[in-house]
């Protein structure tokens, strides 16, 4: 083999080696996402009456007992929100949200710092946990100025439903169902776990949205059918508040989950 042939073969082998390295580099490079390894998930709440959006003060509805009623107030707390997956459970830090039908800005919020992964469902509590019921004056969603705190008996109103019905025995046919009580046999805190219609993938792409629907009719349907002629007012912890809570434990569903 002459010197020219040897130089040619050496040059060719070097070229192929460098080309191979460049090819492998292109195959193994993983882009770095400047957002890191977590993202946001937007929670959106839709208050419904059956299949229709809730309208307050200008529309009549009927409950499971065939009682006609109008709605004037519909507020509730959801707290301690978690997103569930086979490998990761994300828990929102300081997780307290007051949803008020009359305040549209309260109908959605972001869960921040959700680790990348595939999530199959959501868990949350209807109400405010016992620790924050006895923590003194608080701010934000837990500020007593929101009208969701009983000053005469320590504790939050977990869900407040107000309206009118011809069947009510209260003055002016009022319905005032205020559910509270965070301990003992009449505890009204309820934890709800719902599966998504299809799993969501949290990653560096578009923001995921989870739509939660709350059906007002469920408040009066099951497991306890409520007749406004016999129960149209709750203003303290007790058996009636617990009965009401057993119903609102079933009022939520996931109507959508995805991008």
N, C-alpha and C positions, 0 to 999 in steps of 0.2 A: 504494500500500500504506500503510495507516494505521499509527499507532504501536503499537496493540494487537496487530495481526497480526505486526508485526516482532518485538516482544518475545516473542510466543508461539513463532515459528519459531526464534528464537535460543535460547530456553530448551529447546525440544525437541531441537535439534541438540547442545546441551551435554550433556543427559541421555543421548542416544544415545552420545556420545563417551565419557562416563564409564563407561557400562555396558559398552561394548566393551573398554575398558581392564581393567575388573574381570574380564571373561570371559577375556581373554588371560592375565591374571595367574594365574588358576586353572588354565589349561591348561599353563603353562610352569613352574610351581613344582615343583622336585625336592626331595623330603624329604631331610633330612640324617640319615644313620644314625649314631647316637652311637658305634657300634662301629668306624667308619672303613671302610676299603676292604679289609679282610681278615677272615678268619674261621678257625674251627678245622675240621679234618677228623679224625674218630676212626678209627684203624686197629685192627681186631680180628682176632686170630689164632686159628685153630681147627686143632688137631692131630688128624689123622684117620688111620685105617687103612682104606684104601678108602673106603667110604661110611659107616663107623661112626666115632664119636668114640673117640679113643685112651683106653684104660684101662690104667693101669700096675700091674703086679705081680699081677693077678688074672684075666688073660684070655690065652688062647693064640691066636696068629695064625699064618698061613702066608705065607711070601714067595714070590717068583716061581720059586724052585728047589724049592718044596714043603717047605721046612724049617719046622718048628714053632718058635715063639719067643714069649717073654714080654718085655715092656719094663719096665725099672726106672728108666731115666733117658733123658730126651730134652730136650736144651738146644741152642740155636743163637743166633748173633748175626745180626741184620739191621741194616744201617747205610747211610749215605749215601742216604737216601730222597728221591726226587723225584716230583712229580706232573707229568704231561706234558699239554700242550695245543698247539694249532696256533700260539698266539701267546706263551705264557708257560710257563716251566719253573720250578716252585717247588722249591727245595732246602731241606730242613730243616737248621737250624743245629745243630752238634754232634750229629750223627745216629748214635747208638749205642744199640741196644736188645738186651738179653739176654732171650730168651724161654725160660722154664723150665716144662715141663709140670707140675711139682709146685708151682709158685707161680702161682696164678690171677691175681694182680694184674699179672703180667708179660705177660698175654695181650692187653692193650689199652693204647693210649696215644694222646695227641692230637698232631696236627701243628698248630702254632700259626702265626698270621700268614700264612695262605694267601691270596694276592691273589684278589679276586673274578674269576671267569671260568669257562669251561667246560673241564673236564679229561677226557681220554680214557684215561688209563692211569697206571701207577705203575712206577717203576724203583727197585731197591735192590740192595745187595750182601749176599750171604750171607757173613758173616765180618767181620773188622776190618782196615781198610786198613793198608798197610805203615808209614805214618807213625806210627800209634798202636801198632803192635807194638814200636816201638823208642823210645817216649817216656818210658820209666821208669814209676815207680809212679803209678797213676791211681785215680780214684774212681768211684763210681756203678756203672753196668753194666760198666765196665772194671776194677773193683777185683779184684785177684787172689784176694781172699777168696771170690769166687764160684766158685772151683774150675775156672775156664776158662782158666787160664794155665799153660804149662809152665815150671816153675822151672829145669829142667835144660837147656832149650834155649829161648832167647828167643822168645816168640811166644804168641799166643792159640790156644786150641782153638776153631775156628770152629763146629764142630758136634760134639756128644757124644751118641752113642747107646750105651746099655748095656742088657743083658738076659741071658737064658739061653736055650739051645737044646740039645736032645739031640744035635744034630749037631756042636756045638762040641767042639774038641779041647783047649780050655783047662781049667784046674782048675775044678771045680764047674760045668762046662758053660757058663762065662761067655762073653758077647759084650761086648767093649769096643772100640768103634770111635770113636776120637778123631781128628778130622781137623784138621790144622794145617799151616802152611807158607805164607809170604806172598810168596815170591820164587822166581825161577828156573823150571826146567822143571816142578817139582812144586808150583807155586803152587796153592793150593786155594781162593783167593778166586773167587767166581762172581757175576757181575752178571746180574740177572734183570729183564726188562721184560715187563709184562703189560698187556693192554688191558682196560678195563672192559667189562662186558656192554652197558652204555649209558653215554654220557658223564654226568658229574655237573656240576651248576651250583653253584659256591660263591658265595654271596651273603649277604644280610642275613636270610635265612629260617632254617629249621631246619638243624641241624648234619648234615653228610653223614657216612655211615659206609662204610668199605671193609672187607670181610671177606676175609681171606687164609686159604686152606686149605693146610696142609702135610701131604702124604700120606706116612706112614712107609713104605708099601710101595714108593714110588718110590726109596727109598734102595738097594734091592736089585734093581731091575728093569731100568733102561735108562740109558745104553747098555751097562752091564755087569751081567750077571746074577751076583749074589753067592751063593756056596755057603758056608754057615757051616762046612762041613767043611774048607774050604781057606782061608777068610778069616774069622776070628772075633776078631782083635785087631789094632788099629792104635794105636801109641803114639808115633809120631814122623813128621816130614815124610818123604815119599818116594813111590814109585810107587803103593803101595796107597792112601795118603791121596788122591792125585790121582784115582785110579780111583773112589774113594768120592765125591769132590767132583763128578766128572762126572755122577754119578747125582743127588746132591741139588740140582744146578742145575735139575732138572726136577720137583722135588717141590711147587712152589707153583702155585696157581691162584687166581683171583678168583672167589669164590662169590657175592658181592653187592657192589654199589656204588650208593649213593643215600641218600635221606633216611631 
